[in-house]
Amino acid sequence: MDIRACRVCGFIDADGELPWGKDGGSPTFDYCACCGVEFGYQDSDYESMKAYRRRWLHGGAKWDDEIAMPADWNVAEQLATVSPDEESLQLAIALLRDSTKSA
């Protein structure tokens, strides 16, 4: 996994921020612009990270900072950077289908 990526949603900050520091083990306790997770808190272990990801996806995968959202954003492609569990991947695909129907 890319140490630049959010462990929950896979977002990589354009400014090069490292959510868990250069060593991958020292969280910044900043917030992800995409899913809103607090690095080092809600993503501190696999089960809490997975639960946060599912809540975020069930809520529509809304951006915490909508200004940072790329125009061509694709939730499934972004999640692929963090190897999500099957349920999360299926939720992301369903969100994509729903967004293309309403477009």
Secondary structure by P-SEA (a helix, b strand, c coil): cccccccccccccccccccccccccccccccccccccccccccccaaaaaaaaaaaaaaccccccccccccccccccccccccccaaaaaaaaaaaaaaaaac
